[in-house]
Amino acid sequence: MISRVVGFPALSGPLDIEVASGEVVILRGPNGCGKTSLLRALAGLDSPLTPRLVHARAHPAMSMQHPHGALIGLTVEGEFRLRKRGTPAELESMADRDVALLSSGEARRVSLAVADEGAQLLLLDEPAEGLDVDGRERLRMLVVRARDRGAAVLAADHGDALLDLATREVHLGACDREPLAPIPRTDGPRLLDDPPLGPGFHALVGPNGSGKTTLLRKLASPSRPFAPADATAMFTRDTVADELSRADADVADELVPGTLRARHPLTLSGGEAQRVSLARALGRRASVYLLDEPEAHLDGAGRAALVRAIARRVREGACVLAATHDDALVALAQQVVRA
Amino acid sequence: MRRLDAIAVLVALLALTTIALSAPWPAAVLLVVGALFVMSRRGAFLLLVGSSIVINALILGIADGWARGAVEGAIGGARLAAALGVNLAMISRVGAARLLDGLRLPPRAATLAAAVLLAAQDVGRDFVRLREARRLEGEKPDLLSAARLLPGLFVLAERRANARRDALFLAGHATSRRFVPIVVVASLAAAGRLALLALPNVKLTFVVVFLGGVLYGPLVGAMGGIIGMALTDMLFSGLYPLAFVNAPAMALVGLAGATLRRVDWEGDGRIERWAGLSFAFAAGVIGTLIFSVASDSLTWLVVAPTSRAAWIALVIAGLAFNVIPAIANGMLFALSVRPVVGAFRRLREGGPTARAPMAPASRVPSHAASERPPPAALSSASAPR
């Protein structure tokens, strides 16, 4: 047994997880249930306030939720030098790059390579977020390597990227995987010129670093609400209710549970913050909505609520353009734009 | 970049800066022309060269007589522009991050420098996003709206610094108790130099370092100011000598902020609050003017070190030029101190502590001052109740 968790204060129900050598365990749970807190406690970063028992009997390595924050070097090569390792062969081409200027997908690739240091306990916090197809394949290879050398892998994830490698799933609270409702297809006059798009839901796809975010930011304006990939840096007020003061109540209620309204936006979990950011953008009345990786950090219910909110706006004749790596969202798109 | 290459770049910077400041004046002109060829933002640099020559010629012409003084001032202005130009050109070609990385500093210094510069980039991005969020809500960008973003920026910077500390811990690097607050102040100071770059001496850096002193105390305020300035001086201008006046002067601003640490900004004591606000305003004004005198004195050392009249003229002209920026800074200091202190308090009261991503300034995780603890430490610290 490499790791054991019995009870955890951030979680509502009883919990007893044992993770053995060679196991790949996927942690699932609704936004804000405490998945990140649990992984952080196992990594030794936080002490739970009222702990029961948290064992990590092996030296842990962790890939954090926000990959830029997990890097400590100035360049990719420097990142590995500070960890007394050489730059991995697959990152050799970007060894000289300034870490701060990496796209979020590129930073995720570096942070996963950093976590691949031969640790016996590998903790991955939403490791597939922001990764393109190639990046996901590399992530899978990392997990397979860890499993084959007898390490235990504990990954908090809402998606399916690691599902077939998992020896089991652990559910921290109710997390029904709601089916995504179809988004209607509509016709109408052109609402965006470059790319030329009319009403409907459109997916912007492309590999990491191809400029999807840059394009969306260029298109954003006061009349074109924008929800960025890193939601927290959009919050400027003291409560979630204040952040949502300009949003339509129906969209806000759909995406943001009432229990979050009194919270400070910067104390929310990644998924909760994403819900508030999406409600802020989709809650406004506009003809064009721009969403950057809107599915990031969302649980099943959150993804279903996001699709319902998009469908509502599309039915009203709006154009919703979303940069995404999520196959399910791409499948719902009326048109796929390549960056 | 290899260490040898990085050292060669530094030596070249030092040599070119020395030539610009002390070789016969045609060398300075040649360096200006060379820098112009290498640089990407030629228009802005050309404007800087022109203003540096004209302003110094004008001031020294008045002080030392038109014939001798104006020529001396123009040559001095060209020297300063050449020194800045070669540094900017070289740094922009090589890349500051690559250069610093190539120097192979000791791990503790390297990780602190990286933490500050990475957090500064993060904060810069946060600033752009916050400003964008405001703009997308229809707010017009101006000085006051930029100042309104300060509380959020401090809170986000602390969050980024905490994440960096965690990453260092996971990588087996020890960090000191003051690592997070120093990174917060230094990174905000660095990021603040880019924001409002167009307005001379009205920079968020001043107010950020002052507020760093208010929030975290004298040591963090002073250290944050020094580290933030020294790193960005190298980042922006290599070994350009004028830049390095900033670092110690900024430490004084941090110390001034620390004197207001005990003021109860949200309590009932109106007199205490008003006294605090007045002091903040005065600190902003006086700090900017001291800064002006220090930087003009260094200009004098480069332009006309033998003429006392030139020093007086440069200082008086600088003070006159900085009256409005000084008042603007004073107002920024006074207007921002309450909201920032309040934002910190509200954030710490605003969510369940177990989920709050931010640690209070004084609360440092058990691992922060030590090497990676053995896993057993975790299990023994969390025995069943």
Interface residues (C-beta under 8 A of the other chain):
Chain A: V6 P9 A10 G32 G34 S37 R40 A41 L42 A43 G44 L45 D46 S47 P48 L49 T50 P51 R52 L53 V54 H55 A56 R57 A58 H59 P60 A61 M62 M64 H66 H68 G69 A70 L71 I72 G73 L74 T75 E77 G78 R81 L82 R83 D96 D98 V99 A100 L101 V114 R217 A220 S221 P222 R224 P225 F226 P228 D230 T232 A233 M234 F235 T236 D238 T239 R246 R263 H264 L266 T267 L268 S269
Chain B: M1 G95 A97 R98 L100 D101 R104 P107 A110 T111 A113 A114 A115 L117 L118 Q121 D122 R125 D126 R129 L130 E132 A133 R134 R135 L136 E137 G138 R148 L149 G152 V155 L156 R159 R160 A163 R164 D166 A167 L168 F169 L170 A171 G172 H173 A343 R346 L347 G350 G351 P352 T353 A354 R355 A356 P357 M358 P365 S366 H367 R372 P373 P375 A376 A377 L378 S379 A381 S382 A383 P384 R385
